[in-house]
Amino acid sequence: MEFITVGETINCVRVFNDPDTGREQKQVVISFNAQVDRVAPHVAAALSADERQQLENWLADRARLQSVLEEESIESTILETLPALMMQAVEALDTLETVDLKSYEAIRDSVKDLTAALDRAEPHTASRSVELDQMQSDEELKERLDVIRDNLEKRK
């Protein structure tokens, strides 16, 4: 079972192998509002006991992550999110045949600025990462990006 946030909705997605094709299939079993922090009765009714437990664990992980993100400075959140975002950018570049010239130059300039800032930074070994049992890494990244987006909107 996967739990995927899409806007203000969480989709409970059942993952299974199609007996006819042998391929992995995904089916949205039920959706609910992303602001909900516990398993609602109508959601529980649509899931098996094991899936309900997975959802409860996922919601607990999400709450723990949100709590950690509230305590962290936005700068720390941005820096902890950056490597995963950069890896997705690498995958995107590997997928695309061409890159818009304006985007290409902006990325190059940003990488130069980031490299210079990293050279000036003082690295240390302390980490405040949170251990998540059920939440997928892409969903964790979405939560972190939401915090960054909300902070940027507040600064406008």
C-alpha positions in Angstrom: 0.0 0.0 0.0 1.3 3.5 -0.9 -0.1 6.8 0.4 0.4 9.6 -2.1 -0.4 13.2 -1.4 -1.9 15.1 -4.3 -2.7 18.7 -3.4 -5.0 18.6 -0.4 -5.9 14.9 -0.8 -4.2 11.7 0.3 -4.7 8.7 -2.0 -4.5 5.2 -0.6 -3.0 3.2 -3.5 -3.1 -0.6 -3.5 -0.1 -2.1 -5.4 -0.4 -5.6 -6.8 0.8 -7.7 -9.7 -1.8 -8.2 -12.5 -2.2 -12.0 -12.8 -2.8 -11.7 -16.6 0.2 -9.6 -17.5 2.5 -10.1 -14.5 3.0 -6.3 -14.4 2.7 -4.2 -11.3 -0.6 -2.4 -11.1 -1.7 0.5 -8.9 -5.3 1.2 -7.8 -6.6 4.1 -5.7 -8.7 2.4 -3.1 -9.9 5.5 -1.3 -8.9 9.2 -0.8 -9.3 11.6 2.1 -8.4 15.1 3.1 -4.7 15.7 3.7 -5.5 17.7 6.9 -6.9 14.5 8.6 -4.5 13.0 11.2 -6.2 9.8 12.0 -8.0 7.0 10.0 -11.6 8.0 9.5 -14.3 5.2 9.6 -15.1 5.4 5.9 -11.4 5.0 5.1 -10.9 2.1 7.5 -13.9 0.3 5.9 -12.2 0.4 2.5 -8.9 -1.0 3.7 -7.8 -4.4 5.0 -6.6 -4.6 8.6 -2.9 -4.7 7.4 -3.5 -1.7 5.2 -5.2 0.2 8.1 -2.1 -0.4 10.2 0.1 0.8 7.4 -1.9 4.0 7.1 -1.8 4.6 10.9 2.0 4.2 10.7 2.2 6.5 7.7 0.1 9.1 9.5 2.3 8.8 12.6 5.4 9.2 10.5 3.9 12.3 8.7 3.0 13.9 12.1 6.5 13.2 13.4 8.1 14.7 10.3 5.8 17.8 10.5 6.8 18.3 14.1 10.5 18.1 13.3 10.0 20.5 10.3 8.2 23.0 12.6 11.2 23.0 14.9 13.8 23.4 12.2 14.8 26.7 10.6 13.6 27.1 7.0 17.2 27.3 6.0 17.9 23.8 7.5 14.9 22.4 5.8 16.0 23.8 2.4 19.5 22.4 2.7 18.3 19.0 3.8 15.8 18.9 0.9 18.3 20.1 -1.7 20.2 16.8 -2.4 17.0 14.9 -3.2 15.7 17.7 -5.3 19.0 17.8 -7.2 18.9 14.1 -7.8 15.4 14.5 -9.4 16.8 17.3 -11.5 19.6 15.0 -12.7 17.0 12.4 -13.6 15.0 15.0 -15.5 18.0 16.2 -17.4 18.8 12.6 -18.3 15.2 12.2 -19.6 15.0 15.4 -21.7 16.8 15.7 -25.0 17.1 19.5 -24.7 17.0 22.2 -22.1 15.7 25.7 -22.5 18.6 28.1 -22.8 17.3 30.4 -20.1 16.8 27.4 -17.7 20.3 26.0 -18.6 22.0 29.3 -17.8 20.0 29.8 -14.6 20.9 26.3 -13.4 24.6 26.8 -14.2 24.7 30.2 -12.4 22.9 28.7 -9.4 25.3 25.7 -9.2 28.2 28.1 -9.3 26.7 30.2 -6.5 25.9 27.1 -4.5 29.4 25.8 -4.9 30.9 29.1 -3.7 28.5 29.2 -0.7 29.4 25.6 0.2 33.1 26.4 0.1 32.4 29.2 2.6 30.2 27.0 4.9 31.5 25.2 8.0 30.4 21.6 7.8 29.5 19.7 11.0 28.4 16.2 11.8 25.2 16.9 13.8 22.0 15.8 12.1 18.4 16.2 13.0 16.9 13.7 10.5 13.8 11.9 11.5 13.5 8.1 11.1 10.3 7.2 9.2 9.0 3.7 9.2 6.2 3.9 6.6 6.4 7.2 4.7 8.0 6.9 1.2 11.0 9.2 0.5 9.1 11.1 -2.3 6.2 11.8 0.1 8.7 13.1 2.7 10.2 15.3 0.0 6.7 16.7 -0.8 6.2 17.5 2.9 9.5 19.4 3.0 8.8 21.2 -0.2 5.4 22.2 1.1 7.0 23.8 4.2 9.5 25.7 1.9 6.7 26.9 -0.4 4.6 28.0 2.5 7.6 30.0 3.9 8.2 31.6 0.5 4.6 32.7 0.3 4.8 34.2 3.8 7.8 36.3 2.7 6.0 37.8 -0.3 
